[in-house]
Amino acid sequence: MIIDVIDLELKNLQFSRNYDTNRYLRGKTLYNREKVEVEKVEKLDDKNYFVEANVDGNFGTYETTLNIANNLIKNSTCTCEDYYKGNLCKHIIATSMEVVKPHYASTIEVRRKLLDQKREEAKKRQEEMQRKDKKKCKESKKRKEKEESMK
């Protein structure tokens, strides 16, 4: 079943492989710069997921996958050269961060829903500002009337 990355609600993920601090920091930079776009999240069962993502890197866009079981990344892949050298690359690390705390929805339906929510919130803020402006105008008008009557 395909679900949205926002619906995962994972608190953290552990890797079944080790990675070095430098790759972690570079992966965190990619994540913070919002360079990860989750394309698909497939829920295999209650605690198992398969994730596909694209990560904008230094030399192009890289495709990553994560196989998650019980908050453990059992298997991961990336199309970058560093991964093919046998390393747990920064793109996989960035993807894992995006899965835990996503910047964006991964399905069109949820993206539309979130966009509608943002529009509704903006409309409410605008209406509130208009109410405050009207109130200020009334108060200003009353002050002017009071000043006029005191002359």
C-alpha positions in Angstrom: 0.0 0.0 0.0 1.4 3.4 -1.0 1.3 6.0 1.9 2.6 9.5 2.4 5.9 10.1 4.1 4.2 12.4 6.5 2.1 9.5 7.7 5.1 7.4 8.8 5.5 9.2 12.1 8.9 7.6 12.8 10.7 9.0 15.8 14.2 7.8 14.7 15.9 5.3 12.4 18.9 3.2 13.0 21.3 2.0 10.4 22.4 -1.7 10.2 25.7 -0.3 8.8 28.2 2.2 10.2 28.9 5.6 8.7 31.5 8.2 9.4 30.9 11.6 10.9 31.9 13.5 7.8 29.3 11.7 5.7 26.7 12.3 8.4 27.4 16.0 8.5 27.3 16.3 4.7 24.0 14.3 4.7 22.6 16.6 7.3 23.5 19.6 5.2 21.6 18.1 2.2 18.6 17.5 4.5 18.7 21.0 5.9 18.9 22.5 2.4 15.8 20.5 1.5 17.6 18.6 -1.2 15.7 15.3 -0.6 12.3 14.6 -2.4 10.6 11.4 -1.3 8.9 9.9 -4.3 7.2 6.9 -2.8 6.6 5.2 0.5 5.3 1.7 0.4 3.9 0.2 3.6 4.7 -3.5 3.5 3.1 -4.2 6.9 2.7 -2.5 10.3 6.5 -2.0 10.8 8.0 -2.5 7.4 8.4 0.2 4.7 10.1 0.7 1.4 11.1 4.2 0.5 12.2 5.7 -2.8 13.7 9.3 -3.0 15.7 11.6 -5.2 18.5 13.7 -3.7 20.1 16.7 -5.4 23.8 16.2 -5.0 26.9 18.0 -6.2 27.0 16.2 -9.5 23.4 15.5 -10.3 20.3 13.9 -8.8 20.8 10.5 -7.1 18.1 7.9 -6.6 18.0 6.3 -3.1 16.0 3.5 -1.6 15.5 2.4 2.1 14.1 -0.8 3.4 12.9 -0.1 6.9 12.0 -2.8 9.4 11.1 -1.9 13.0 12.9 1.5 12.8 16.0 -0.2 11.4 17.3 0.5 7.9 18.0 -3.0 6.9 19.1 -2.2 3.3 19.7 0.9 1.4 20.9 1.9 -2.1 22.1 5.0 -3.9 23.2 5.7 -7.5 26.2 7.8 -6.4 29.8 6.8 -6.8 30.5 6.8 -3.1 27.8 4.1 -2.5 29.3 2.0 -5.3 32.6 2.2 -3.4 30.9 0.4 -0.5 30.1 3.4 1.7 27.0 4.5 3.4 26.7 7.8 1.5 25.4 11.2 2.5 22.4 10.8 0.1 21.1 7.8 2.1 21.7 9.6 5.4 19.9 12.7 4.1 17.0 10.5 2.9 16.7 8.8 6.3 16.5 12.3 7.9 13.7 13.3 5.5 11.8 10.1 6.4 12.0 10.9 10.1 11.1 14.6 9.8 9.8 15.3 6.3 9.8 18.8 4.8 7.2 18.0 2.2 4.4 15.5 1.5 5.3 12.7 -0.9 1.9 12.1 -2.6 -0.1 14.6 -4.7 -3.2 14.1 -2.6 -1.5 15.0 0.7 0.4 17.9 -1.0 -3.0 19.3 -2.2 -4.5 18.8 1.3 -1.5 20.6 2.9 -1.7 23.4 0.3 -5.5 23.8 1.0 -4.7 23.9 4.8 -2.1 26.6 4.2 -4.5 28.6 2.0 -7.2 28.4 4.7 -4.8 29.5 7.4 -3.7 32.4 5.2 -7.3 33.4 4.6 -8.0 33.3 8.4 -4.9 35.5 9.1 -6.0 38.0 6.4 -9.6 38.1 7.8 -8.2 38.7 11.3 -6.0 41.5 10.1 -9.0 43.1 8.3 -11.0 42.9 11.6 -8.1 44.6 13.5 -7.9 47.3 10.8 -11.6 48.0 11.0 -11.4 48.2 14.8 -8.5 50.6 14.6 -10.4 52.8 12.1 -13.4 52.9 14.4 -11.3 53.8 17.4 -9.5 56.5 15.3 -12.8 57.9 14.1 -14.1 58.0 17.7 -11.0 59.8 18.9 -11.4 62.4 16.1 -15.1 62.9 16.9 -14.2 63.3 20.6 -11.5 65.8 19.8 -13.9 67.7 17.5 -16.5 67.8 20.3 -14.0 69.2 22.8 -13.1 72.2 20.6 
